[in-house]
Amino acid sequence: QVQLVESGGGLVQAGGSLRLSCAVSGGSFTSYHVSWFRQAPGKEREFVSVISWSGSQTYYTDSVKGRFTISRDNTKNTVSLQMSDLKPEDTAVYYCAALSTGNYYNIDEYDYWGQGTQVTVSS
């Protein structure tokens, strides 16, 4: 059973930075592409970013391009999301998720999810 555990969330002022981490255990880490999603209160969970199993390909939703950077360390089975120039609209619970195959944009195709970490950006 693959487990994902997020960490690194917190409260930050607008313009600040946070680094989220996702630790993956219980499976073959390089079998999965890993994504970050987020869910704000009263809203649907939305795609933020994905990194391919090798780390060679990354994609971002338009609202975070140029501010967020996803990376992975296949020796440590971790995926990170460096978030800079944070805005109040980035406030959400952030989830990492593992995808073996399928459309990375489709939330229903993910195999495993973490429990989430809260990010709050104050204005």
Salt bridges, closest charged atoms under 4 A:
GLU46 OE2 - ARG38 NE 2.63
ASP62 OD1 - LYS65 NZ 3.01
ASP85 OD2 - LYS87 NZ 3.71
ASP90 OD1 - ARG38 NH1 2.90
ASP90 OD2 - ARG67 NH1 2.77
